[in-house]
């Protein structure tokens, strides 16, 4: 887990595991484990000796009278890349959120419309906002994970 996470609760069937330590769990086909927390878990590493799917998100993100939910399916670190093109999807007027993580320290990143920067520490999240109607081209010196979080807006 990222260093800023105090501890975490994992739910499996009716069992709850509360820990910050590395935890090993065995799963059968079609099993699921739910991890729920108020912490941002970006940068968490999950290792598996068989293929798994990792779906992440948040619920009930509020801004005034707007309630939003996010959902993303993550790709394995073996499929991270060094070049990305992202476009705001225009699903809300609030802009989309770009989250970037590198497994390598000293990763240089260039983005159209943003000042170049370096991700000096591995597994630390860098966050940028992509305003409605805009796009960006990202080029990194090492493979990175890029998540474009767009909001599903539900009105009260």
C-alpha positions as CSV (number, residue, x, y, z in Angstrom):
1,X,0.0,0.0,0.0
2,X,1.2,3.6,-0.5
3,X,3.0,5.1,2.5
4,X,0.1,7.5,3.3
5,X,-2.4,4.7,3.9
6,X,-2.8,4.0,7.7
7,X,-4.5,0.7,7.3
8,X,-7.0,-0.9,5.0
9,X,-10.0,-3.2,5.3
10,X,-10.5,-6.0,2.8
11,X,-13.8,-7.8,2.5
12,X,-14.1,-11.3,1.3
13,X,-17.4,-13.1,1.7
14,X,-18.2,-12.4,5.4
15,X,-14.6,-12.1,6.5
16,X,-12.8,-8.7,7.1
17,X,-9.1,-8.3,7.1
18,X,-7.7,-5.1,8.5
19,X,-4.0,-4.4,7.8
20,X,-1.4,-2.1,6.4
21,X,1.1,-5.0,5.9
22,X,1.6,-7.0,2.7
23,X,-1.2,-9.5,2.7
24,X,-1.4,-12.8,0.7
25,X,-4.8,-14.1,-0.2
26,X,-5.7,-17.2,-2.3
27,X,-8.6,-16.9,-4.7
28,X,-10.5,-19.4,-6.9
29,X,-12.0,-18.6,-10.3
30,X,-14.7,-15.9,-10.1
31,X,-13.8,-14.9,-6.6
32,X,-13.7,-11.3,-5.7
33,X,-12.1,-9.2,-3.0
34,X,-13.4,-5.7,-2.2
35,X,-11.1,-3.1,-0.8
36,X,-12.8,0.0,0.5
37,X,-11.2,3.0,2.1
38,X,-11.2,6.8,2.2
39,X,-7.6,6.9,1.1
40,X,-6.4,7.3,-2.5
41,X,-4.8,3.9,-3.2
42,X,-3.1,5.0,-6.4
43,X,0.4,3.4,-6.4
44,X,-0.7,0.2,-4.7
45,X,1.0,-2.9,-6.2
46,X,-1.0,-6.1,-6.6
47,X,0.9,-9.3,-7.6
48,X,-0.8,-12.4,-8.9
49,X,0.5,-15.7,-10.3
50,X,-2.6,-16.0,-12.5
51,X,-4.6,-13.4,-14.5
52,X,-6.9,-11.1,-12.5
53,X,-8.9,-8.0,-13.2
54,X,-8.6,-4.9,-11.0
55,X,-11.4,-2.4,-11.1
56,X,-11.2,0.8,-9.1
57,X,-13.4,3.7,-8.5
58,X,-15.0,6.1,-6.1
59,X,-18.6,6.8,-5.2
60,X,-20.6,9.8,-4.0
61,X,-17.9,12.4,-4.9
62,X,-19.8,15.6,-4.4
63,X,-19.4,19.1,-5.6
64,X,-22.4,21.3,-4.4
65,X,-25.5,19.6,-5.7
66,X,-23.6,17.3,-8.1
67,X,-23.0,13.7,-7.1
68,X,-20.5,11.7,-9.2
69,X,-19.1,8.2,-9.5
70,X,-15.9,7.0,-11.1
71,X,-14.9,3.5,-12.4
72,X,-11.7,2.4,-14.1
73,X,-10.2,-1.0,-15.1
74,X,-6.5,-1.0,-14.6
75,X,-3.9,-2.6,-16.8
76,X,-0.9,-4.7,-15.6
77,X,2.4,-2.8,-15.2
78,X,3.8,-5.0,-18.0
79,X,1.5,-3.1,-20.3
80,X,2.3,0.5,-19.1
81,X,3.5,2.8,-21.8
82,X,5.5,5.9,-22.5
83,X,3.2,7.8,-24.9
84,X,-0.5,8.6,-24.4
85,X,-3.0,10.9,-26.1
86,X,-5.9,11.9,-23.8
87,X,-9.0,14.0,-24.6
88,X,-11.5,15.3,-22.1
89,X,-14.7,13.4,-22.7
90,X,-17.0,16.3,-21.9
91,X,-19.2,14.3,-19.6
92,X,-19.3,17.1,-17.1
93,X,-18.3,20.8,-17.0
94,X,-15.7,20.1,-14.2
95,X,-13.0,18.6,-16.3
96,X,-11.4,15.2,-16.1
97,X,-8.6,14.1,-13.8
98,X,-5.3,12.6,-15.1
99,X,-3.4,10.4,-12.6
100,X,0.1,9.1,-13.5
101,X,2.2,6.6,-11.6
102,X,5.7,5.3,-12.4
103,X,7.4,2.3,-11.0
104,X,10.7,4.0,-11.7
105,X,12.3,7.0,-9.9
106,X,13.4,10.0,-12.0
107,X,10.8,9.6,-14.7
108,X,10.7,12.7,-16.9
109,X,7.2,13.6,-18.2
110,X,6.3,16.0,-21.0
111,X,2.6,17.0,-21.6
112,X,1.1,19.4,-24.2
113,X,-0.3,22.3,-22.3
114,X,1.6,21.7,-19.1
115,X,5.1,22.4,-17.8
116,X,7.4,19.4,-18.0
117,X,8.1,17.7,-14.7
118,X,9.9,14.7,-13.2
119,X,8.4,12.0,-11.1
120,X,11.3,11.7,-8.7
121,X,10.0,8.8,-6.5
122,X,8.5,5.5,-7.7
123,X,4.9,4.8,-6.9
124,X,3.9,8.4,-6.1
125,X,0.9,9.7,-7.9
126,X,1.0,12.9,-10.0
127,X,-2.4,14.5,-10.7
128,X,-3.4,16.9,-13.4
129,X,-6.7,18.3,-14.5
130,X,-7.8,18.2,-18.1
131,X,-10.4,20.9,-18.8
132,X,-13.5,20.3,-20.9
133,X,-12.7,20.4,-24.7
134,X,-8.9,20.0,-24.2
135,X,-6.6,17.2,-25.1
136,X,-2.9,16.4,-24.2
137,X,-0.1,14.3,-25.5
138,X,2.0,12.7,-22.8
139,X,5.6,11.4,-23.3
140,X,7.5,9.7,-20.4
141,X,11.1,8.6,-20.1
142,X,10.0,5.3,-18.4
143,X,6.7,3.3,-18.6
144,X,3.9,4.9,-16.6
145,X,0.3,4.1,-15.8
146,X,-2.0,6.9,-16.9
147,X,-5.6,6.9,-15.7
148,X,-8.1,9.4,-17.1
149,X,-10.9,9.7,-14.5
150,X,-14.0,11.2,-15.9
151,X,-17.1,11.8,-13.8
152,X,-20.5,10.2,-14.3
153,X,-22.7,13.0,-13.0
154,X,-26.0,12.2,-11.3
155,X,-28.2,15.1,-10.3
156,X,-30.1,15.2,-7.0
